[in-house]
Amino acid sequence: MTKKQAIQLFEERKVRTVWDDKEEKWYFCVVDVVEALTDSVNPTDYIKKMKKRDPELAKGWGQIVTPLSVQTAGGKQRVNCATQQGIFRIIQSISSKKAEPFKQWMAQVASQRLDQMQDPELSIDQAIIDYKRLGYSDAWINQRIKSIEVRKELTDEWKRTGVKEGLEYASLTDIITREWSGFTTKQYKHYKGLKKENLRDNMTNLEIALNILAEASATEISKERDPKGFNAQTQVAKEGGSVAKAARKQLESKLGRSVITKDKASDYLLPEKDEPKQENE
């Protein structure tokens, strides 16, 4: 089962969703998911019984679900919702034939992830296959894989110099991105009309090239100066981004237009093809 096929199981029944712009996460209405996968005439009652059957689910229920404002027949009301991770946990406790494909798919994804942890090259191979399936050109894919390599070298350098993963990595990334593009990562995504989608997967060839130049420059400057800690790296990040900014300005003066565009993958890629049906279907 592919991710697309898993999502398609919900298309027959409306599952209400809420986008959290701050967290940049989709939340799914729990009762809608349960109804879609069980055909229960009373999904609320099904949830109560399901929690009784699974004490661990009941124990962690408060951490799995979040009450959010959702449109209902009686107007907007607060309804229990969950992220994709939370929904997958709930599905594990659903006893229904419709839920089985999800469980099998999740097991397959987990198995693939374990294999990739043992052999990281498999992650790259899978990425290439996925990009090809989505319709990206070989030239774009090669550049995107290169950008992953450059990014990894940069984060390794940050780690070596005492930068902490998480918020500090994100802050330095914002500095680099803002310096060369004029946008923070979040602003850049908004400009392109993106939500959960990966920004780099929605960059044009020129945008990726400039981003690679900015991050590679920051890496080399850091290696030369050997700054220690986050505060020292902020200046390096700005200088790395400024290298790409200068290249961008020079190119734009030749082109007479901005190379920062609203273009995103969905604007120019072919829609993902449906998986061929098996003979026994």
MOZIMO-V613223 format. One record per residue. N is the residue number from 1. RES is the residue in one letter. PSI is psi in whole degrees, -180 to 180 (* if undefined). Layout:
N:RES:PSI
N:RES:PSI
This chain:
1:M:132
2:T:167
3:K:-39
4:K:-43
5:Q:-39
6:A:-44
7:I:-36
8:Q:-24
9:L:-24
10:F:-15
11:E:-24
12:E:-26
13:R:136
14:K:121
15:V:114
16:R:140
17:T:154
18:V:128
19:W:124
20:D:106
21:D:-32
22:K:-47
23:E:-16
24:E:53
25:K:147
26:W:139
27:Y:137
28:F:139
29:C:117
30:V:-44
31:V:-33
32:D:-40
33:V:-45
34:V:-43
35:E:-40
36:A:-33
37:L:-7
38:T:-18
39:D:26
40:S:139
41:V:-16
42:N:77
43:P:-29
44:T:-43
45:D:-37
46:Y:-41
47:I:-42
48:K:-45
49:K:-37
50:M:-41
51:K:-32
52:K:-37
53:R:-28
54:D:88
55:P:-34
56:E:-38
57:L:-45
58:A:-40
59:K:-40
60:G:11
61:W:-41
62:G:-27
63:Q:-21
64:I:-43
65:V:153
66:T:122
67:P:123
68:L:157
69:S:119
70:V:144
71:Q:128
72:T:177
73:A:-29
74:G:20
75:G:-174
76:K:130
77:Q:160
78:R:123
79:V:144
80:N:126
81:C:164
82:A:153
83:T:175
84:Q:-42
85:Q:-43
86:G:-40
87:I:-41
88:F:-37
89:R:-42
90:I:-42
91:I:-33
92:Q:-25
93:S:3
94:I:124
95:S:90
96:S:145
97:K:-34
98:K:-26
99:A:-21
100:E:-44
101:P:-36
102:F:-46
103:K:-41
104:Q:-41
105:W:-43
106:M:-39
107:A:-39
108:Q:-44
109:V:-43
110:A:-41
111:S:-44
112:Q:-39
113:R:-40
114:L:-41
115:D:-41
116:Q:-32
117:M:-33
118:Q:-32
119:D:89
120:P:-25
121:E:-28
122:L:-33
123:S:-41
124:I:-44
125:D:-43
126:Q:-39
127:A:-43
128:I:-45
129:I:-45
130:D:-44
131:Y:-40
132:K:-43
133:R:-35
134:L:-12
135:G:8
136:Y:148
137:S:159
138:D:-38
139:A:-43
140:W:-44
141:I:-45
142:N:-40
143:Q:-40
144:R:-41
145:I:-38
146:K:-39
147:S:-33
148:I:-42
149:E:-44
150:V:-42
151:R:-43
152:K:-41
153:E:-37
154:L:-48
155:T:-32
156:D:-39
157:E:-41
158:W:-45
159:K:-42
160:R:-34
161:T:10
162:G:12
163:V:139
164:K:139
165:E:157
166:G:-120
167:L:-42
168:E:-39
169:Y:-45
170:A:-40
171:S:-43
172:L:-38
173:T:-41
174:D:-41
175:I:-47
176:I:-49
177:T:-46
178:R:-37
179:E:-43
180:W:-28
181:S:-21
182:G:-3
183:F:147
184:T:169
185:T:-44
186:K:-42
187:Q:-38
188:Y:-44
189:K:-43
190:H:-40
191:Y:-37
192:K:-4
193:G:31
194:L:156
195:K:-93
196:K:-19
197:E:149
198:N:130
199:L:-46
200:R:-31
201:D:-11
202:N:16
203:M:150
204:T:172
205:N:-42
206:L:-42
207:E:-43
208:I:-42
209:A:-43
210:L:-38
211:N:-40
212:I:-45
213:L:-43
214:A:-47
215:E:-38
216:A:-39
217:S:-43
218:A:-39
219:T:-48
220:E:-39
221:I:-41
222:S:-43
223:K:-36
224:E:-40
225:R:-24
226:D:56
227:P:152
228:K:119
229:G:173
230:F:-47
231:N:-43
232:A:-33
233:Q:-20
234:T:-39
235:Q:-40
236:V:-43
237:A:-42
238:K:-42
239:E:-38
240:G:-44
241:G:-33
242:S:-28
243:V:-47
244:A:-32
245:K:-43
246:A:-41
247:A:-40
248:R:-47
249:K:-41
250:Q:-43
251:L:-43
252:E:-33
253:S:-30
254:K:-37
255:L:-29
256:G:20
257:R:165
258:S:145
259:V:-6
260:I:115
261:T:165
262:K:-2
263:D:138
264:K:167
265:A:-41
266:S:-15
267:D:-26
268:Y:-4
269:L:148
270:L:145
271:P:146
272:E:131
273:K:147
274:D:148
275:E:139
276:P:141
277:K:144
278:Q:155
279:E:-28
280:N:5
281:E:*
